[in-house]
Structure formats: structure tokens, C-alpha cells
Amino acid sequence: MIDEFLTHGLSDVEEAVRKAAAIEIMPRFRQLAEHEVDEKSGPHDLVTVADRRAEEHLTASLTRLLPGSAVVGEEAVHADPTVYEALRADAPVWIVDPVDGTRQFVNGEPGFCTLVALARRGEILASWTFAPALEELATAVRGEGAYVNGERIRSGSPDPGADLRVAIAHPLYTSDENKRTLARLDVPGVAARPCGSAGLEYLKVARGEMDGLAFTWPSAWDHAAGLLLVGEAGGAQSTVDGVPFRVDRDNALPFAVGRDEATAVRIRELLRGE
């Protein structure tokens, strides 16, 4: 059933993602009222009516497209953390971040996106990264490459001798311990900066516009779509213990992503203090 869906149903997912953005997100872009923005864990962890409505829209449309599937969405997990356990079950799972980069969305900046990935037993099978304000849709299917607006992309390798351009977990969302670990990237040969929307940072690596990423949190909705996109573009990733990050298990953190294997290994070694 899942194989048939991957053959014939992908265009329907693209339509569902675009429709959710057109109905629930873009009409609210730069139009949010104060009462439509709430805090979750703190002043930097925001949620808007667009996040909630878009996730509800996608939950209904995606499960209708693939009967028997489950949805692990950021807002649903915030309301009920047990929803996350669906990633470890046998049914196919849609992993959804309705507005990745909510801070940018609230500030009226275009650097946000909707992230959707389809996984089964922890393996990411397909992904969609849609940046509606930038009019870009990145897609990937396992074993079939990575694309932006229908054109294939490849991550390539960094220029020899150039500083590695690395986006790291934003200090607003990291603990003191994480900050100390990420500070190991503050070395000659590495140009590190705080990340924005995780989904768009993954897209930059997949395109070769950034060389790598270092993340300190495990939330599947932030990483699933991008990990497949980077992998299908030719990139690599691993946790600090040297094994791939997976959405269906506990992972050693932080983890490193690179536009090629050597870059991912270099970032991982630095994070380990080697």
C-alpha cells in the first residue's frame, strides 16, 4: 500500500501542502493580531493561529490521502506528548511542522516554511519543504533525488581551503551545556552562525549554499524532511556517537549534518572535542 502511494500519491501531497498554506498561513502573514500569537514554553517559543489551523488542515487531508496513517505534528505533541510514540509504531506516519520558523513568521519575515515528511518504522520515505513566501517547494523521495520547484539539486562539496559555513542551534533555544558544546565550532576554518528556520537551513545545505548544520534538539518535525532532502542531494549526517540520527529512537546529541560525508565527520569531531 505504501509503495503504491509513493508511486501515485505524491502530487496529491504537494497539493495538500500548498492548499494548507494558501488557506491557513499566507492570509495571516503580516496580518496577525496580538491575540493570535501565544507563548508555549517561554517568550521565544511562539505559536500562532496559523500554526494550529494549518496543522489541523494537514492532519485531515494527509490521513485522508493515506488511510490508516498517523500524524505526529508539533502542536499535537505539545498538547499530548504521547502522540510522539506513533513514530515507533508500524503504521506510516506523517511528520508535520505547520510553520517552521514561527518567530520569523510573527516578525513578518519570509524565512519560514511548512515541513511534511512521510516515515514508516523510523525510515523517512518522502519529504516536502514549502516556503510559500519565497515560492519554493523542495521535495525528496528516498532513492530518487532532491528537487526544488521540479529541478534536481545536489549539495556538492565545500571549496578546498574555504571556511566551513555552519548554521548552529540558535542560542535562544539552547541550554548552557549546549552552548558550551557548540562553542567547540568556534575555531579557525569554521564560520558558524545561529540558524533560522531549520527546514530552510537544511535546504541551503542541500543546495550547497551552506556547508553544514549542528543541532541540539531531537524534534522529528524540525528534522525529518530536511534530513531526507540533504541525504538525497548527496549530503550526510550523524550524531556525536557516530550513528545516523533517527526519528524513532533516542539519539545522542548534538548531531551534525554536512553537504558531504567529510564535512559531516569534521563537524561531528569538533562537537566531540576531537
C-alpha positions in Angstrom: 0.0 0.0 0.0 2.7 2.5 0.9 4.7 1.6 -2.2 1.7 2.3 -4.4 1.2 5.6 -2.6 4.8 6.6 -3.2 4.3 5.9 -6.9 0.9 7.5 -7.4 0.1 9.8 -4.5 2.9 12.3 -4.2 1.4 15.0 -6.3 -1.7 14.9 -4.0 0.5 15.6 -1.0 2.1 18.6 -2.8 -1.4 19.9 -3.5 -2.4 19.4 0.2 0.6 21.3 1.5 0.1 24.2 -0.9 -3.6 24.3 -0.1 -2.9 24.4 3.7 -0.5 27.3 3.2 -2.9 29.2 0.9 -5.8 28.9 3.2 -4.4 28.9 6.7 -0.9 30.5 6.6 -0.5 33.2 3.9 -3.7 35.1 4.6 -2.3 35.7 8.1 1.2 36.6 7.1 1.9 40.1 8.3 -1.7 40.3 9.4 -1.6 38.6 12.8 -3.5 40.3 15.6 -1.9 40.2 19.1 -4.4 37.7 20.4 -3.5 35.3 17.6 0.1 34.8 19.0 0.7 32.8 22.1 3.7 31.6 24.1 4.4 27.9 24.8 7.4 27.2 26.9 8.6 30.8 27.0 8.7 34.1 25.2 10.8 32.8 22.3 8.7 29.7 21.8 5.7 31.0 19.9 2.6 29.5 18.4 0.1 31.3 16.2 -3.4 30.6 15.0 -1.8 29.8 11.6 0.3 27.0 13.2 -2.7 25.4 14.8 -5.1 25.8 11.8 -2.5 24.6 9.2 -1.7 21.5 11.3 -5.4 20.7 11.7 -5.8 21.2 7.9 -2.9 19.0 7.1 -3.8 16.3 9.6 -7.2 15.9 8.0 -6.0 16.0 4.4 -3.0 13.7 4.8 -4.7 11.0 6.7 -7.5 11.1 4.1 -4.9 10.6 1.3 -3.3 7.6 3.1 -5.9 5.8 5.2 -4.5 4.1 8.3 -1.7 6.6 8.6 -1.0 8.7 11.8 0.2 12.2 12.2 2.9 13.5 14.5 2.6 17.3 14.4 4.3 19.8 16.6 1.2 21.3 18.0 -0.5 18.0 18.6 2.6 16.7 20.5 2.6 20.0 22.6 -1.0 19.2 23.6 -0.4 15.5 24.2 3.3 14.2 24.3 2.1 10.6 23.8 1.3 11.4 20.2 5.1 11.2 19.5 5.0 7.4 20.2 3.4 6.9 16.8 6.9 7.2 15.3 7.8 3.9 16.9 4.6 2.0 15.7 4.1 0.1 12.4 1.7 2.4 10.7 3.0 5.0 8.3 3.4 8.4 9.9 3.1 12.0 8.6 5.6 14.2 10.5 4.3 17.8 10.3 5.7 21.2 11.3 3.0 23.6 10.0 5.0 26.8 10.4 8.7 26.1 10.8 10.2 29.5 11.7 7.3 30.8 13.7 9.5 33.6 15.1 10.2 34.8 11.5 6.5 34.4 10.6 5.4 36.5 13.5 8.0 39.2 12.7 6.7 39.4 9.1 9.9 37.9 7.6 9.6 35.4 4.7 12.0 32.9 6.1 9.5 30.3 7.2 8.2 27.1 5.7 5.8 24.1 6.1 7.5 20.8 6.6 5.9 17.4 5.9 7.6 14.0 5.9 6.3 10.5 5.4 8.0 7.8 7.5 7.5 4.2 8.4 9.3 2.4 11.2 11.7 5.3 11.5 12.7 5.4 7.9 11.9 8.7 6.1 10.4 7.9 2.7 9.4 11.3 1.3 9.5 14.9 2.3 8.1 18.3 1.3 9.6 21.7 2.3 7.4 24.5 1.2 8.3 28.1 1.7 5.2 29.9 0.5 6.5 33.5 0.9 9.6 32.5 -1.2 7.6 30.5 -3.7 9.9 27.5 -3.3 8.9 23.8 -2.9 11.7 21.3 -2.2 10.8 17.6 -2.4 12.6 14.3 -1.9 11.8 10.7 -2.2 14.1 8.0 -0.9 16.4 6.8 -3.7 15.1 9.3 -6.2 17.0 12.5 -5.5 16.2 16.0 -4.2 14.4 18.7 -6.2 13.4 22.4 -5.8 10.5 23.6 -8.0 11.0 20.5 -10.1 14.7 20.9 -10.7 17.2 18.5 -9.3 19.7 19.8 -6.7 23.0 18.4 -5.5 24.9 19.5 -2.4 28.4 19.1 -3.7 31.4 19.7 -1.5 33.0 22.8 0.1 35.6 24.7 -1.8 39.1 23.5 -0.7 40.6 25.8 1.9 37.4 27.8 2.4 35.9 28.2 5.9 33.1 25.8 6.6 29.8 27.7 6.7 27.8 26.1 9.5 24.4 27.0 11.0 24.1 26.0 14.6 21.2 25.8 17.1 20.1 29.3 18.0 21.2 30.5 21.4 17.6 31.4 22.3 16.8 27.7 22.3 19.8 26.1 23.8 20.9 25.3 27.3 24.2 26.5 28.8 25.6 23.0 28.3 24.6 23.0 24.7 26.2 26.4 24.2 29.5 25.1 25.6 29.3 22.2 23.2 28.5 24.3 20.2 31.3 26.7 21.2 33.7 24.0 20.0 32.9 25.0 16.5 34.4 28.5 17.2 37.7 27.5 15.7 39.8 28.7 12.6 38.3 27.2 9.5 34.7 27.3 10.6 32.3 30.2 10.2 29.3 29.4 12.4 26.1 31.4 12.8 22.8 30.9 14.6 20.2 29.1 12.5 16.8 30.4 11.4 14.1 28.1 10.2 15.6 24.6 10.5 13.8 23.5 7.3 15.3 26.3 5.3 18.8 25.7 6.7 18.5 22.1 5.5 17.5 23.3 2.1 20.6 25.6 2.0 22.8 22.6 2.7 21.1 20.5 0.1 21.8 23.3 -2.4 25.4 23.8 -1.3 24.7 27.3 0.0 25.7 26.2 3.5 28.2 23.5 4.3 26.8 22.1 7.5 24.5 22.2 10.5 24.8 21.3 14.2 21.5 20.8 16.1 21.0 20.1 19.8 17.3 19.1 19.9 15.6 16.0 18.6 12.1 17.1 17.5 11.2 15.0 14.5 9.1 17.7 12.8 12.1 20.0 12.6 14.5 17.4 11.1 12.7 14.7 9.2 12.0 16.5 5.9 15.4 18.1 5.8 17.4 15.0 6.6 15.9 13.2 3.6 16.4 16.3 1.4 20.1 16.6 2.3 20.7 12.9 2.0 19.1 12.7 -1.4 21.1 15.7 -2.5 24.3 13.9 -1.6 24.9 15.0 2.0 25.4 13.1 5.2 24.6 13.3 8.9 25.4 11.6 12.2 25.0 12.0 15.9 28.0 12.6 18.1 28.2 8.8 18.8 28.8 8.2 15.1 25.5 6.7 14.0 22.7 8.3 11.9 20.0 10.4 13.6 16.7 8.6 13.5 13.2 9.9 14.4 12.1 6.7 16.1 14.7 6.5 18.8 16.6 8.4 21.4 19.6 10.0 19.9 23.0 11.1 21.3 23.0 14.9 20.8 24.1 17.2 19.2 24.1 15.8 15.7 25.9 17.0 12.6 24.8 17.5 9.0 27.2 18.1 6.1 26.9 18.7 2.4 29.2 15.7 2.0 30.5 12.9 4.3 33.8 14.6 5.1 32.1 17.8 6.3 29.6 15.9 8.5 32.5 14.0 10.1 34.5 17.2 10.6 31.6 18.9 12.4 30.9 15.8 14.5 34.6 15.5 15.5 34.6 19.2 16.6 31.4 18.8 18.6 33.0 15.8 20.4 36.1 17.9 21.2 38.4 15.9 18.9 
